[in-house]
Amino acid sequence: MKSSKKISRIITVRLFAAVFAAFLVSSVLTFFLLLSVSERDAYDIVQQSTYDVSSDLIDKSRTYIITEDMYLLSDYIAGTADDFREKLGELNSRFTYVTDRAGIVVISGTGEFIGRDMHEIEQVGDFIDNQAKEGIIEDYGTSANMTTKPVTCLDGETQLYYVVIKLMDETGFIVAGVFPDDYERTLIEQGQFIASNRHVGKTGFNVIVNSKKKIISSPYNEQLFYEEIPHSELIDELNFGNSTLITKQTHPGDQSNGFTDTVKYYINGKDIFWDTEYYYSITSDNGVYFTYSLYPVSEARNSLYTTILIIIIIEIVVFSVLFFTMHLLIKRTVVRKLDSVNNSLGEITQGNLDVKVEVRDSYEFDMLSTDINATVDRLKEYIAEAAARIDADLAVAKAIQSSALPTVFPPFPERKEFELYASMKAAKEVGGDFYDFYMLNNDTLGFLIADVSGKSIPGAMFMMTAKTVIKSLAESGLHPAEVFTLANEKLCEGNEAEMFVTAWLGYLDLKTGIVHVANAGHNPPLLIRDGKAEYVILKPGLMLAGMDGVRYKEQTVELQKGDILYLYTDGVTEAMDAAEELYGEDRLQKLLSFGENYPKPSADNGIVEPVCSMVSEDIAKFTAGAEQSDDITMLSIRYLGGN
């Protein structure tokens, strides 16, 4: 099926589909990429917040304890051991000591632990050894000198946090115990302050949970205080350290101040807390107190959707500009040039082979133009060669057709009973009209005029067949009606081209002037008597080769001495001028009604040749150079009487 779609429309639709598909793919990839980045950033936010809150909480709570409990001793740290012993007595503490540089207790609140080695207590001995090393000087009151969890005291029972502080004279250390309840109370106080001043995103928050999984700091909802944290099983997983959810991260320490790297363990995830979905991160310094950072998923997603919307708007603008730029570029570089090529090809297909395709601003179009022009030039050569062959063939066909038609006049110079002249001017090199005449016996002249439906070579071939068949039958002694009846049967056989012949056959009795006639659908002839022309109207039969089984009737026309019978084909009456007006039967009848002004007889053919010439000249004058549309054939007989 021939497509009627323009290539510009096809390119536009397909380019739009490609750009739109690229836009969709880009948008989908962008969405999932940003979703992944958003989740990663959300986990980074909650984990960093957890680390910051946990570090601040430990530092501030321990510093607060040191400041609260140990600044009371500040006046005695610079003094003597006896002064410090007196101050310890005022504090009435069983678990605050003064040790020497080796960590041996030299002063005790009750005296019962004098001489004991503080290395017996977990972490405390490490603090003493680190501070005793040369070059390592810890700042007074820093949280680095406090145990990360409650440890068993020298009495082997009590669980305390311990703080280790170097004496100003560097002769030893103060080791002070802090009860867990006091530490938790400090955590609650400090945790509320720290958590309330730190946000996770815009609406996220931090929660402090103790070892019993109870919330001890919830700055945005006091009703949650000392309630069990949701998903408390995560605390157990963090403590046991065998969960696949646990993430390990090393936080670099300030090496210039003597702080080593800090290793922390986290559990990060996404779940429902208090009917709201959060990204969360959990960590702990000592396995006793835990920090939760919660970041609403909706807030992270809103930020994501805003970012995606902005990116999509940008992509729409970018892809729109890309589409229109590519469309304009393709239209200018391809479509318009194809239109130019097609326009030239259109003229070529209409027959204008002198058109040249000159689109040469790219290699491809230059090659296309060159190939088309070369093809057209070669086609012109083929056409010229074919035309030459056809002209040669037509010349041969014309010669054959001319030789088949009688052209010698007078045809029977010894016969004085009649004058006869005929001519045929083909519309093309060869025609479909024909005429014929022959002496059937000494007293009978047979004559025929016919018009084949086809023209050129096919018409000429059918004409030759019809002429041969009719002449053969006529010379066999059959009457005109019998000739046409049998000729019709023969011509219908194998007539696949469905051609037909109109014909007018007459037998002139030279003694009596009676013409026995058979008419197969042909034009009526004109009878010129005493200078007046009248049409001889006979009942016509069906044209030859039109239908099987047709029987023709014989009719008669009586000629008087001097009568002229003028026969013609429709090429005479249907000749057209430039305005497409027909020559017509009336004009022909009027022309041949010449009255007493008979045409001047010719030397050989008497008056019949001038009659035919007069008609030919008048037709040429009427058509005034207009192209001949049909064969012009005529036959004229003048009856001069019997012997």
BANUTI-262731 format. One record per residue (C-alpha): x, y, z; residue in one letter. Coordinates in pm, whole numbers, padded with zeros to 5 digits, always signed. Example, Ala and Ser with C-alpha at 12.3 -4.5 7.8 and 13.67 -1.06 7.14 Angstrom:
REM BANUTI-262731
+01230-00450+00780A/+01367-00106+00714S/
***
This chain:
REM BANUTI-262731
+00000+00000+00000M/+00133+00341-00096K/+00199+00558+00209S/+00069+00914+00207S/+00259+01020+00519K/+00519+01290+00475K/+00871+01214+00594I/+00867+01538+00795S/+00569+01409+00992R/+00726+01067+01035I/+01054+01222+01157I/+00866+01457+01390T/+00662+01175+01544V/+00957+00940+01580R/+01189+01212+01708L/+00927+01315+01963F/+00884+00950+02066A/+01262+00909+02102A/+01304+01232+02300V/+01000+01151+02516F/+01135+00799+02580A/+01473+00948+02671A/+01295+01193+02902F/+01103+00910+03071L/+01415+00695+03109V/+01612+00992+03242S/+01332+01083+03484S/+01296+00727+03611V/+01671+00683+03652L/+01693+01024+03819T/+01410+00933+04056F/+01566+00604+04166F/+01914+00754+04183L/+01794+01045+04395L/+01586+00807+04605L/+01899+00603+04673S/+02104+00915+04742V/+01825+01053+04960S/+01816+00737+05172E/+02193+00732+05198R/+02195+01098+05299D/+01916+01035+05549A/+02116+00754+05712Y/+02425+00976+05712D/+02224+01251+05882I/+02082+01030+06157V/+02415+00852+06217Q/+02608+01178+06236Q/+02344+01322+06467S/+02366+01012+06686T/+02742+01044+06706Y/+02730+01416+06784D/+02463+01380+07053V/+02632+01076+07208S/+02972+01246+07215S/+02832+01573+07351D/+02627+01389+07610L/+02921+01186+07739I/+03158+01483+07739D/+02920+01727+07902K/+02779+01484+08159S/+03122+01367+08271R/+03265+01716+08271T/+02965+01824+08472Y/+03025+01548+08727I/+03394+01633+08749I/+03312+01999+08783T/+03037+01939+09037E/+03218+01689+09258D/+03582+01770+09207M/+03603+02150+09195Y/+03527+02137+09566L/+03874+01988+09602L/+04041+02246+09382S/+04184+02442+09676D/+04345+02127+09812Y/+04484+01982+09496I/+04761+02242+09505A/+04813+02174+09876G/+04949+01880+10076T/+04817+01533+10112A/+04717+01608+10470D/+04508+01899+10345D/+04341+01670+10095F/+04280+01403+10360R/+04098+01662+10568E/+03883+01759+10268K/+03799+01395+10198L/+03684+01368+10550G/+03449+01656+10487E/+03315+01474+10182L/+03269+01156+10386N/+03336+00945+10075S/+03444+00580+10093R/+03517+00577+09725F/+03733+00886+09670T/+04109+00836+09701Y/+04448+00991+09650V/+04711+00766+09494T/+05076+00798+09419D/+05208+00794+09062R/+05204+00414+09065A/+04834+00406+09148G/+04868+00289+09511I/+04610+00443+09745V/+04778+00675+09994V/+04469+00858+10120I/+04118+00719+10159S/+03801+00870+10295G/+03780+00596+10560T/+04131+00470+10543G/+04027+00113+10480E/+04160+00104+10122F/+04502+00262+10186I/+04769+00060+10015G/+04537-00093+09758R/+04634-00077+09394D/+04385+00109+09175M/+04483-00118+08887H/+04239-00361+09044E/+03957-00145+08911I/+03873-00180+08537E/+03982+00116+08320Q/+04112+00321+08621V/+04456+00165+08604G/+04473+00245+08233D/+04391+00610+08308F/+04668+00627+08571I/+04924+00462+08342D/+04838+00688+08049N/+04865+01005+08259Q/+05186+00888+08426A/+05360+00845+08090K/+05603+01117+08005E/+05471+01369+07754G/+05106+01284+07806I/+04931+01556+08002I/+04552+01540+08017E/+04354+01859+08076D/+04195+01891+08411Y/+03838+01775+08420G/+03808+01616+08072T/+03570+01327+08010S/+03856+01114+07878A/+03944+01036+08244N/+03604+00881+08336M/+03510+00515+08291T/+03261+00451+08014T/+03045+00228+08232K/+03002+00143+08604P/+03292-00071+08732V/+03334-00275+09052T/+03504-00082+09334C/+03780-00200+09568L/+03515-00340+09804D/+03430-00591+09531G/+03058-00506+09535E/+02972-00147+09463T/+02928-00039+09097Q/+03050+00315+09033L/+03177+00539+08758Y/+03533+00655+08835Y/+03707+00981+08750V/+04087+01008+08752V/+04253+01353+08791I/+04625+01424+08815K/+04740+01629+09110L/+04881+01970+09018M/+05219+01880+09166D/+05213+01556+08961E/+05289+01347+09271T/+04981+01138+09225G/+04615+01122+09132F/+04269+01185+09271I/+04037+00892+09199V/+03670+00975+09269A/+03370+00744+09244G/+03030+00850+09109V/+02716+00648+09178F/+02517+00540+08872P/+02204+00713+08994D/+02393+01037+09018D/+02530+00979+08667Y/+02187+00900+08525E/+02045+01207+08689R/+02325+01405+08528T/+02251+01234+08192L/+01885+01331+08221I/+01971+01692+08294E/+02237+01719+08028Q/+02045+01501+07779G/+01742+01728+07791Q/+01961+02026+07718F/+02161+01862+07442I/+01866+01689+07274A/+01651+02001+07278S/+01926+02202+07109N/+01994+01949+06836R/+01751+01879+06554H/+01761+01601+06297V/+01659+01776+05977G/+01373+02017+06050K/+01137+01802+06255T/+01351+01505+06361G/+01476+01467+06718F/+01706+01269+06952N/+01612+01039+07239V/+01829+00910+07528I/+01752+00560+07658V/+01900+00386+07967N/+02001+00025+08010S/+01646-00067+08110K/+01530+00053+07766K/+01345+00345+07923K/+01344+00691+07770I/+01527+00933+07999I/+01540+01226+07759S/+01260+01321+07522S/+01263+01697+07463P/+00951+01713+07239Y/+00714+01484+07427N/+00734+01472+07806E/+00468+01199+07815Q/+00725+00958+07676L/+00958+01007+07972F/+01051+00671+08122Y/+00835+00487+07868E/+00993+00189+07694E/+01140+00281+07357I/+00969+00115+07054P/+01171-00161+06889H/+01371-00205+07209S/+01504-00534+07069E/+01751-00325+06867L/+01929-00239+07194I/+01986-00609+07260D/+02120-00658+06909E/+02359-00365+06958L/+02478-00499+07295N/+02529-00853+07170F/+02710-00723+06863G/+02610-01016+06641N/+02344-00848+06427S/+02385-00799+06054T/+02231-00454+06107L/+02533-00328+06301I/+02759-00080+06122T/+03110-00005+06245K/+03258+00340+06193Q/+03588+00492+06301T/+03581+00861+06396H/+03926+01028+06374P/+04054+01181+06701G/+04256+01501+06745D/+04605+01349+06734Q/+04770+01683+06816S/+04601+01683+07157N/+04671+01320+07227G/+04323+01184+07143F/+04309+00854+06962T/+04051+00748+06700D/+03706+00657+06829T/+03534+00340+06708V/+03156+00337+06736K/+02892+00080+06646Y/+02555+00177+06502Y/+02229+00020+06399I/+02068+00215+06113N/+01728+00149+05960G/+01378+00266+05878K/+01069+00179+06085D/+00755+00307+06257I/+00793+00495+06586F/+00478+00632+06748W/+00272+00593+06430D/+00527+00778+06219T/+00787+00631+05987E/+01142+00742+06065Y/+01495+00682+05952Y/+01680+00594+06273Y/+02031+00541+06406S/+02126+00392+06748I/+02464+00397+06925T/+02608+00364+07275S/+02940+00451+07440D/+02922+00202+07721N/+02637-00040+07659G/+02439+00124+07943V/+02300+00443+07786Y/+02185+00468+07424F/+02124+00753+07184T/+01846+00740+06922Y/+01832+00988+06631S/+01500+00992+06442L/+01446+01159+06103Y/+01091+01157+05954P/+01077+00973+05624V/+00808+01214+05501S/+01041+01509+05552E/+01322+01337+05363A/+01080+01239+05086R/+00932+01589+05062N/+01280+01723+05011S/+01340+01447+04757L/+01016+01521+04571Y/+01094+01891+04561T/+01438+01814+04417T/+01291+01569+04165I/+01025+01821+04059L/+01290+02085+03999I/+01503+01837+03803I/+01202+01722+03597I/+01115+02083+03512I/+01475+02140+03408I/+01470+01817+03203E/+01144+01920+03034I/+01304+02249+02933V/+01626+02077+02821V/+01452+01799+02626F/+01208+02048+02470S/+01496+02263+02352V/+01672+01947+02232L/+01362+01828+02045F/+01294+02157+01870F/+01663+02206+01790T/+01695+01855+01643M/+01362+01891+01460H/+01468+02222+01308L/+01811+02084+01222L/+01668+01770+01057I/+01408+01974+00873K/+01669+02213+00736R/+01937+01956+00656T/+01722+01664+00541V/+01351+01727+00487V/+01377+02046+00280R/+01644+01891+00062K/+01436+01576+00018L/+01142+01798-00081D/+01365+01968-00336S/+01477+01631-00472V/+01115+01506-00480N/+00999+01819-00663N/+01264+01761-00926S/+01169+01393-00949L/+00804+01496-00984G/+00888+01705-01287E/+01094+01419-01427I/+00806+01172-01384T/+00581+01423-01564Q/+00813+01390-01861G/+01045+01688-01818N/+01374+01504-01852L/+01573+01826-01875D/+01533+01895-01503V/+01853+01860-01298K/+01872+01777-00926V/+02123+02014-00768E/+02124+01948-00390V/+02493+01926-00309R/+02561+02067+00038D/+02640+01723+00183S/+02819+01413+00056Y/+02504+01198+00063E/+02283+01447-00120F/+02562+01522-00367D/+02585+01150-00449M/+02204+01124-00469L/+02182+01422-00706S/+02464+01286-00920T/+02302+00940-00939D/+01958+01078-01025I/+02098+01305-01296N/+02304+01018-01437A/+01996+00794-01434T/+01785+01055-01613V/+02059+01110-01872D/+02080+00738-01930R/+01700+00720-01949L/+01700+00991-02212K/+01949+00788-02411E/+01732+00475-02377Y/+01423+00673-02480I/+01604+00817-02780A/+01724+00470-02879E/+01377+00322-02827A/+01216+00606-03020A/+01456+00548-03304A/+01374+00177-03305R/+01001+00250-03290I/+01030+00503-03571D/+01211+00245-03776A/+00949-00019-03696D/+00666+00223-03774L/+00829+00317-04099A/+00839-00048-04194V/+00478-00094-04075A/+00370+00212-04273K/+00540+00079-04582A/+00371-00258-04535I/+00031-00096-04478Q/+00078+00132-04777S/+00166-00162-04994S/-00147-00342-04873A/-00376-00058-04982L/-00433+00010-05354P/-00249+00327-05444T/-00247+00317-05824V/-00518+00526-05987F/-00697+00473-06206P/-00689+00109-06085P/-00857-00032-06397F/-00770+00210-06680P/-00927-00014-06942E/-01268+00014-06773R/-01470+00313-06887K/-01786+00240-06688E/-01664+00419-06372F/-01411+00648-06215E/-01259+00549-05878L/-01026+00723-05635Y/-00940+00663-05262A/-00703+00803-05001S/-00610+00737-04640M/-00428+00981-04411K/-00338+00811-04081A/-00348+01004-03753A/-00033+00818-03650K/+00239+00655-03851E/+00003+00367-03927V/-00373+00370-03907G/-00674+00151-03852G/-00881+00270-04151D/-00864+00093-04483F/-01031+00073-04820Y/-01025-00182-05097D/-01174-00257-05439F/-01155-00542-05682Y/-01322-00670-06000M/-01532-00967-05890L/-01615-01050-06250N/-01626-00869-06578N/-01944-00678-06486D/-01911-00634-06109T/-01689-00397-05910L/-01651-00467-05540G/-01547-00177-05317F/-01505-00142-04943L/-01431+00120-04677I/-01374+00028-04310A/-01264+00170-03977D/-01090-00042-03708V/-01148+00055-03344S/-00775+00051-03260G/-00495+00270-03382K/-00123+00239-03443S/+00035-00109-03466I/-00253-00308-03308P/-00510-00132-03527G/-00297-00184-03834A/-00256-00555-03764M/-00630-00602-03712F/-00693-00398-04025M/-00471-00628-04230M/-00654-00931-04097T/-00999-00783-04163A/-00901-00666-04512K/-00764-01008-04606T/-01066-01196-04470V/-01322-00972-04641I/-01140-00973-04977K/-01099-01351-04965S/-01469-01403-04898L/-01577-01146-05156A/-01363-01301-05428E/-01504-01643-05343S/-01834-01533-05501G/-02037-01464-05187L/-02287-01179-05169H/-02204-00877-04948P/-02433-00987-04661A/-02282-01338-04669E/-01933-01191-04675V/-01994-00987-04359F/-02171-01277-04182T/-01875-01512-04233L/-01614-01238-04179A/-01775-01156-03844N/-01740-01518-03731E/-01375-01535-03834K/-01283-01202-03677L/-01452-01293-03348C/-01223-01594-03313E/-00932-01523-03078G/-01024-01155-03053N/-00883-01119-02698E/-00816-00750-02754A/-01191-00707-02822E/-01130-00492-03130M/-01401-00438-03393F/-01447-00296-03743V/-01716-00080-03899T/-01739-00142-04274A/-01945-00059-04586W/-01921-00313-04869L/-02078-00260-05211G/-02101-00461-05535Y/-02158-00227-05833L/-02327-00384-06133D/-02154-00198-06414L/-02439-00265-06657K/-02732-00149-06447T/-02576+00086-06188G/-02733-00111-05903I/-02515-00141-05593V/-02573-00440-05363H/-02472-00323-05014V/-02396-00465-04670A/-02343-00214-04387N/-02164-00317-04063A/-02227-00009-03850G/-02046+00234-04081H/-02119+00598-04163N/-02373+00652-04443P/-02213+00759-04775P/-02314+01067-04975L/-02474+01037-05319L/-02398+01339-05541I/-02651+01368-05822R/-02679+01672-06044D/-02449+01867-05808G/-02657+01798-05498K/-02533+01571-05217A/-02768+01353-05012E/-02687+01091-04748Y/-02771+00733-04843V/-02950+00611-04532I/-02954+00232-04503L/-03035+00021-04204K/-02696-00053-04043P/-02596-00386-03901G/-02368-00453-03603L/-01997-00384-03646M/-01776-00679-03738L/-01608-00877-03453A/-01854-00725-03206G/-02060-01040-03138M/-02082-01400-03260D/-02381-01519-03462G/-02476-01188-03624V/-02641-01216-03965R/-02627-00920-04200Y/-02887-00806-04455K/-02826-00702-04812E/-02966-00372-04941Q/-02944-00190-05274T/-02866+00157-05401V/-02929+00253-05766E/-02683+00484-05938L/-02763+00682-06247Q/-02516+00782-06507K/-02295+01063-06370G/-02377+00993-06003D/-02093+01012-05755I/-02094+00788-05446L/-01868+00935-05173Y/-01767+00699-04885L/-01568+00812-04581Y/-01471+00719-04222T/-01561+00917-03912D/-01217+01082-03921G/-01372+01318-04179V/-01682+01432-03992T/-01517+01420-03649E/-01212+01627-03738A/-01172+01900-03473M/-01040+02251-03479D/-00844+02416-03198A/-01170+02489-03011A/-01261+02118-03034E/-01553+02187-03271E/-01636+01896-03505L/-01624+01929-03881Y/-01965+01757-03898G/-02191+01588-04151E/-02376+01905-04245D/-02055+02083-04343R/-01950+01783-04552L/-02292+01765-04725Q/-02286+02137-04798K/-01932+02115-04936L/-02025+01835-05175L/-02340+02009-05292S/-02142+02209-05543F/-02428+02244-05792G/-02312+02311-06145E/-01961+02403-06024N/-01821+02058-06059Y/-01455+02028-05962P/-01218+02034-06248K/-01146+01674-06352P/-00797+01536-06316S/-00615+01402-06615A/-00622+01039-06496D/-00899+01002-06239N/-01165+01227-06371G/-01380+01410-06122I/-01351+01168-05828V/-00997+01266-05735E/-01077+01640-05717P/-01383+01557-05503V/-01163+01380-05248C/-00899+01653-05267S/-01165+01921-05212M/-01278+01750-04889V/-00918+01708-04766S/-00838+02072-04829E/-01152+02192-04657D/-01077+01977-04351I/-00721+02112-04336A/-00856+02467-04354K/-01113+02394-04084F/-00870+02235-03838T/-00617+02513-03900A/-00317+02313-03781G/-00488+02139-03488A/-00354+01791-03420E/-00527+01519-03622Q/-00713+01292-03381S/-00827+01014-03615D/-00749+00856-03948D/-00907+01034-04247I/-01008+00788-04519T/-01235+00838-04822M/-01335+00657-05140L/-01521+00812-05433S/-01686+00631-05730I/-01849+00797-06029R/-02077+00573-06234Y/-02051+00646-06608L/-02298+00385-06732G/-02283+00047-06905G/-02130-00035-07242N/
***
